[in-house]
């Protein structure tokens, strides 16, 4: 399933956490087990100290960089404990 969300706006010098909730797509008892986050060129996805994490029904990731006033694409893919993607 594909959905488009708007993440909170941030200044290029900020390093902020973002969260995407998958609860409306999960069956009862299912949780997220893994995730992959991909970002447009120009954004920086922290993959070291604050790497993307799937926890419960949410994927949390940290972004920095970019250019003020420009829109960027962020793709969040998740797999569930019951094998759904």
Buried (B, 14 or more C-beta within 10 A) or exposed (E): EEEEEEBEEBEBEEEEEBEBEBEEBBEEEBBBEBBEBEBEEEBEBBEEEBEBBBEEBBBBBBBBBBEEEEEBEBEBEBBBEEEBE
